[in-house]
Amino acid sequence: MTVHLRFQDTLPLRVPEWIAAAMMADWGRKLLAHDDIFARQSSFAGMAAIMPQWAWGVWALILGGMGLIALAINGFWAATPFLRAAASFGRLFLWLQIQFGLLAAGLPTTGTSIYIGLAALELWNLYRAGGDARRAVS
């Protein structure tokens, strides 16, 4: 079993995870910084029916931040495949909730093309982290 603990070794392997985690954290930050996004865009009506904008922002910031922290630990100190997998699963769940919320609004939006792609990316990230976790315990 090869365990990569140096950042320069793990970065090329984890680029999709870094991108997904950073996008989710930034998405959450934007929702928290601009509290009228849901009110100004009717395509977010389905999401607003599930929970308020600030809650979406908090969850996105937590899940994105958790992924970034897990990746930083994984790259600089110790292997964290289980934490990475949990973070990817959480982001996958939230990306899908965003997708379903946009679809529930019943309005055409380009967001549904993007968020389903991010969910697919998270499936890949979850697969990779799961493989690392299997190797860590074997």
C-alpha positions, 0 to 999 in steps of 0.5 A: 500500500502506498500512502501519499502524505506530501502535498505535492504527491496528493494534489494531482490525485485530489484536484477534483476534490479540491475543486468541488470542495472550494466551489461548495464553500464559495457557493455557501459564502456567496449565499451568506454574503448576499441575503437576497439571492433567493428572493431576487431569482424565482428559480430558487423558489423550490430551494427556499421551500426546503429551507431558508437561504442562510441555511443553504449557505451554512450547510454549503460552507460547512461541507465545503470547508470540511472537505478543504480541511480534510484535503489539507490534512491529507496533503500535509500531515496524515491520510484522511480517506474516511473524512474525505469520503464523508465530505464528498458524500455530504457535498453529493447530497447537497448538490443533489438537493440543489438540483431537486430544488431547482427542478421543483421551481418548474422554471428552465435554468442552466443551473440544472446542467451544472449541479447534476455535473457537480453531483457526478463529480462527487460520485467520482470523489466518493469512489476515489476516497472509498478506494483509499479508505479500503486500502487504509484498512487492508 
